[in-house]
Every structure is written in C-alpha cells, then in structure tokens.
Amino acid sequence: MTDGTERYTQEIKVVQSEIASLRSELRRFIECANRQHVDTALNGLRKEYAGVFVEQQLSDADQRLQERMIRECPMRERCYAAFCEFLKSSAEHIKDGEVSEAVIQSYRDRLAAMRKGGKLESCSTCFAETNRLFEKQIELMRSLGIYRSSQQASSSIADLSDEILVRDILEPLANRHRFRIVQSLAAGTQTFSDLSKLTGLRGGNLLFHLKKLQDAGMILQRHERGDYIITEKGYKTLKGIGTLQP
C-alpha cells in the first residue's frame, strides 16, 4: 500500500512538472505571437502612415513655433524659417525603416551649431522650443521602433529618471482602464468602439485615457479616426510588468 502511494505521488509530481513545462511553453508562444503582431503592425503602420506622421509633426511644429517664438525679435522670421527647415529635415527620417544613433547625433550637433550663432538673450527661448519639438520627433521614432539609442541599451536602474519614469511609464498604466486598453492592444488592433465596449467608457472620458497613453508613447492611432495599436514601448512595458506576476 505504501509503495502504491509513493508511486502515485511520483506520478502526480511528474504530471505537475509537465503541466508547468506546458504553461512555460504556452507563455513563450503567446509572447512570441504578440511580438510578431507588434512587429507586423508597426511595419505596416510605418509604411502606410509615415507621411501622415511627418505631416502631423510639422503641423504641430509650425503651430508651436508661431505661438512660442519671441514676437518682438528682429530675427524672428529668419529663425522661424531655419527652425522649420531643420524640423522638416529631421522629420523625414520617420519614413525610414531604421534611424541610427549617428543620424540623431548629427542633428543634435547641427542644432547646437545653430544655437552658437544666436547672439541675443531671447535666443534661448526659441531654441529651447525647437529642441523640444525635435525630442518629440525622436520619441515618435522610438515608439515606432525605428530608433533605439545606445544610452537606452546600456541604461541601468541607477540611471533612471524618477520624473520620466513616473510620468511616461508608471502613471499612464496606474489606471485600470488604461492598463486594459494597452493589454487588449497587445493582442490586436482595436477601434474606438472596441475600446469603449472593453472599458465601458464613452466619448470624452475614453478620449482622455487614450490621449494619456498616446502622450506617453504607449499606443498610436493609425490616423485621425483610425484604429489604435500598441507601440514598441507599450509592448515592452507590458511585457516587463508581466514578469512581475508570480
């Protein structure tokens, strides 16, 4: 009887081990499938809507420069044209399948050289705004998975900025509606109507949460009224959270 019990116990342990192994394999399969989904969706998004992204970036840049550049400056029109040309040139790289660190650095150097030529006290205001717009382009490139800096690859926990970490990663997903949105987009593209049914939110309430996630670079919209898709950043963040689950 004892031998039978021990044999039964051993069989149970073997079954449990096999189940655990199957779960692990299934988890890897799901992660791989999601990874393929993200890659395929982002590739399609880049090819089909790269021009739209460029136009949106330039339209936003034009509006912000018009609003925030020093109006009384005698160099305003000349600098405005130079800044627009700079941002247009850098934005065109959004259409590329991959943007290297060297390309980004060349634009940083170019902007720094332009800044040295600014002799007026008010120049810092206009250059600061241009730099913010350029960084916004870079963030979009990261979200689309076409640019990854060497600093990102080698960053450690000690290098993390608490302000950026909370604002762009923790806070956007700290809300259960936003977390469910990103989670659902990891499985596939969703429409506004789909996300409304998922969250129970409508109109402006849902738009508020979607904008939070878009501003954080977690999700993208194909065009003004198009479907929503998870970004490279959103997928990696979700996957990182998944590793914390016991």
C-alpha positions in Angstrom: 0.0 0.0 0.0 2.9 2.3 0.9 4.6 1.5 -2.4 1.4 2.3 -4.3 1.0 5.6 -2.5 4.6 6.6 -3.3 4.3 5.6 -6.9 1.0 7.6 -7.1 2.7 10.6 -5.5 5.6 10.4 -8.0 3.2 10.2 -10.9 1.4 13.3 -9.7 4.7 15.1 -9.4 5.6 14.1 -13.0 2.2 15.4 -14.2 2.6 18.7 -12.3 6.1 19.1 -13.8 4.7 18.5 -17.3 1.9 21.0 -16.7 4.4 23.6 -15.5 6.5 23.0 -18.6 3.5 23.3 -20.9 2.5 26.6 -19.2 6.0 27.9 -19.7 5.9 26.9 -23.4 2.5 28.4 -23.8 3.7 31.7 -22.2 6.6 31.8 -24.6 4.4 31.1 -27.6 2.0 33.9 -26.6 4.8 36.3 -26.1 6.3 35.4 -29.5 2.8 35.7 -31.1 2.3 39.1 -29.6 5.9 40.2 -30.6 5.1 39.1 -34.2 1.8 41.0 -34.0 3.6 44.2 -32.8 6.3 43.9 -35.4 3.9 43.3 -38.2 1.5 46.1 -37.2 4.3 48.6 -36.7 5.9 47.8 -40.0 2.5 48.3 -41.7 1.9 51.5 -39.8 5.3 52.9 -40.8 4.9 52.1 -44.4 1.3 53.2 -44.7 1.2 56.2 -42.5 4.7 57.5 -42.3 3.8 60.5 -44.4 0.8 61.3 -42.1 3.1 61.2 -39.1 5.5 63.6 -40.8 2.7 66.0 -41.6 1.3 65.9 -38.1 4.8 66.6 -36.6 5.4 69.5 -39.0 1.9 70.9 -38.4 2.4 70.8 -34.7 5.9 72.3 -35.0 4.6 75.2 -37.1 1.8 76.0 -34.6 4.1 75.8 -31.6 6.8 77.9 -33.2 4.3 80.5 -34.2 2.9 80.7 -30.7 6.1 80.5 -28.6 8.9 82.2 -30.5 9.7 85.7 -29.3 7.4 88.0 -31.4 9.4 91.3 -31.0 12.7 89.8 -32.1 14.1 91.3 -35.3 15.4 87.8 -36.3 12.1 86.1 -35.8 11.2 85.4 -39.5 14.7 84.3 -40.4 15.0 82.0 -37.4 11.5 80.6 -37.9 12.4 79.6 -41.5 15.6 78.0 -40.3 13.9 76.1 -37.5 11.1 74.9 -39.8 13.7 73.6 -42.3 15.6 71.8 -39.6 12.5 70.1 -38.2 11.3 69.2 -41.7 14.6 67.6 -42.5 14.7 65.6 -39.3 11.0 64.6 -39.5 11.6 63.0 -42.9 13.6 60.2 -41.1 10.3 59.0 -39.7 9.8 57.4 -43.1 13.0 55.4 -42.7 12.9 51.8 -41.5 15.7 52.5 -39.1 17.4 55.6 -37.8 20.9 55.3 -36.4 22.4 57.0 -33.4 24.8 58.8 -35.8 21.9 60.4 -37.7 20.3 61.6 -34.5 23.6 62.9 -33.2 24.2 64.8 -36.4 21.0 66.7 -35.9 21.9 67.4 -32.3 25.2 68.8 -33.4 23.5 70.8 -36.1 21.1 72.4 -33.6 24.0 73.1 -31.2 25.9 74.9 -34.0 22.8 76.9 -34.8 22.5 77.8 -31.2 26.0 79.2 -31.1 25.1 81.6 -33.8 22.3 83.1 -31.7 23.7 86.1 -30.0 20.5 87.6 -28.5 19.4 87.0 -24.9 16.0 85.9 -26.2 17.5 83.2 -28.4 17.4 80.6 -25.6 13.6 80.6 -25.6 13.2 79.9 -29.3 16.0 77.3 -29.4 14.5 75.5 -26.3 11.2 75.2 -28.1 12.9 73.9 -31.3 14.8 71.3 -29.2 11.5 70.2 -27.5 9.9 69.7 -30.9 13.0 67.7 -32.1 12.8 65.5 -29.0 9.2 64.9 -29.7 10.1 63.6 -33.1 12.7 61.3 -31.5 10.1 59.9 -29.1 7.8 59.1 -32.0 10.7 57.3 -33.7 11.2 55.2 -30.5 7.5 54.4 -30.3 7.6 53.2 -33.9 10.6 51.1 -33.2 12.9 52.7 -35.8 15.3 54.3 -33.3 16.9 53.0 -30.2 19.8 54.9 -28.6 22.9 53.3 -27.2 22.0 55.0 -23.9 18.8 53.1 -23.8 20.5 49.8 -24.4 23.1 50.3 -21.7 21.0 52.2 -19.1 20.9 50.8 -15.5 18.5 51.2 -12.6 20.7 54.0 -11.2 20.3 55.9 -14.5 16.5 56.0 -14.4 14.9 59.4 -14.0 12.2 59.3 -11.4 10.3 62.1 -13.1 10.3 60.5 -16.5 9.7 57.0 -15.1 6.6 58.1 -13.2 5.3 60.4 -16.0 5.8 58.2 -19.0 5.6 54.7 -17.7 4.1 54.2 -14.2 1.4 56.9 -14.2 0.0 56.0 -17.6 -0.6 52.4 -16.6 -1.6 53.0 -13.0 -5.2 53.4 -14.1 -7.1 50.1 -14.7 -8.9 51.4 -17.8 -5.6 52.4 -19.4 -4.0 49.2 -18.4 -6.8 47.2 -20.0 -6.5 49.3 -23.2 -2.8 48.5 -23.6 -3.4 44.9 -22.7 -6.1 44.5 -25.3 -3.9 46.2 -28.0 -1.1 43.8 -27.3 -3.4 41.1 -28.7 -4.5 43.1 -31.8 -5.6 46.4 -33.3 -8.7 47.9 -31.8 -11.2 50.5 -32.9 -12.5 53.3 -30.6 -15.8 51.4 -30.4 -14.0 48.2 -29.4 -12.2 50.0 -26.6 -15.4 51.7 -25.5 -17.0 48.3 -25.1 -14.0 46.9 -23.3 -13.7 49.8 -20.7 -17.3 50.9 -20.5 -16.1 54.4 -21.2 -17.6 56.7 -23.9 -16.8 59.9 -25.7 -14.6 62.3 -23.9 -13.9 60.0 -21.0 -12.3 57.4 -23.2 -10.5 60.0 -25.3 -8.9 61.3 -22.1 -7.4 57.9 -21.3 -6.4 57.3 -24.9 -4.6 60.7 -25.1 -2.7 59.8 -21.8 -1.4 56.6 -23.4 -0.6 58.4 -26.7 1.3 61.2 -25.0 3.3 58.5 -23.1 4.1 56.8 -26.4 2.3 53.6 -25.3 -0.1 53.5 -28.2 -0.6 55.1 -31.6 -3.6 55.8 -33.8 -3.4 54.9 -37.5 -4.8 58.3 -38.5 -7.3 60.8 -37.1 -10.2 58.4 -36.9 -8.4 55.2 -37.4 -7.7 52.1 -35.3 -5.4 52.1 -32.3 -2.3 50.0 -32.0 0.3 49.3 -29.3 3.8 50.7 -29.8 7.2 49.1 -29.2 7.4 51.0 -25.9 3.9 49.9 -24.8 4.6 46.2 -25.6 7.9 46.2 -23.8 6.4 47.9 -20.7 3.5 45.5 -20.6 5.9 42.5 -21.0 8.1 43.9 -18.2 5.0 44.1 -15.9 4.1 40.6 -16.9 7.4 39.3 -15.4 6.4 40.7 -12.0 3.4 38.4 -11.8 4.1 35.4 -9.6 
